[in-house]
Amino acid sequence: MHLNAGRKQASCLPAALESLLSLSGLSLSRINRIVLATGPGSFTGVRLAMSYGLALAAALDCPVVPVDNLEMAALDVSLYAKEQVLCPILWAKREYVYSALYRKNRETNSLSLLRVPGFFSQVVWLEILRQEIDKPLLIIEAGRQYDLFSDYFCIFSRETPSGGRLSLLGDLFIDRETSFEKVKGTYLRNADIG
């Protein structure tokens, strides 16, 4: 099930969960883990999803598996990429990006984190990329153009993470299980206030 309700997400989430449970023949009591995309993303979208998912985890007294959207994009591409550095990039407005660096390990078909996800100006991130020994493969959002990164090979990522893929990553990252109180969201840019 994929929910793309735009600005109506808050009012659609309870009905979507009810429909999903009905279609699967399950009840809330059968849920033993919440797998939650923690961003980066827009403040409202991440806050909404996190609030609902974390409240559900608290009510059901079950653990949460947090999954970063940048890592999901890198994992998608890693299925087709050779052993190399992968660099998912999300546009964060005002000439800023949210990005990270991962290296694909061909033998284990896994990713290792080279650079922790962060919020950077495009100019600063370009300088960081130029310091890499291996030229990274950039994974960018469809429809975005980053002129500063034109010297790099770019491929497009999916627009939104799918629930099915997120569920499978919950099994892959079961070692990340934690209590709902410890899960934090990642937003596309720092707050404008202050």
Stockholm file with secondary structure:
# STOCKHOLM 1.0

chainA/1-194         MHLNAGRKQASCLPAALESLLSLSGLSLSRINRIVLATGPGSFTGVRLAMSYGLALAAALDCPVVPVDNLEMAALDVSLYAKEQVLCPILWAKREYVYSALYRKNRETNSLSLLRVPGFFSQVVWLEILRQEIDKPLLIIEAGRQYDLFSDYFCIFSRETPSGGRLSLLGDLFIDRETSFEKVKGTYLRNADIG
#=GR chainA/1-194 SS CCCCCGGGHHHHHHHHHHHHHHHHTCCGGGCCCEEEECCSBCHHHHHHHHHHHHHHHHHHTCCEEEECHHHHHHHHHHTTCCSCEEEEEEECSTTEEEEEEEEEETTTTEEEEEEEEEEEEHHHHHHHHHTCSSCCEEEEETTCCCGGGTTSCEEEECSSCCHHHHHHHHHHTGGGCBCGGGCCCCBSSCCSCC
#=GC SS_cons         CCCCCGGGHHHHHHHHHHHHHHHHTCCGGGCCCEEEECCSBCHHHHHHHHHHHHHHHHHHTCCEEEECHHHHHHHHHHTTCCSCEEEEEEECSTTEEEEEEEEEETTTTEEEEEEEEEEEEHHHHHHHHHTCSSCCEEEEETTCCCGGGTTSCEEEECSSCCHHHHHHHHHHTGGGCBCGGGCCCCBSSCCSCC
//
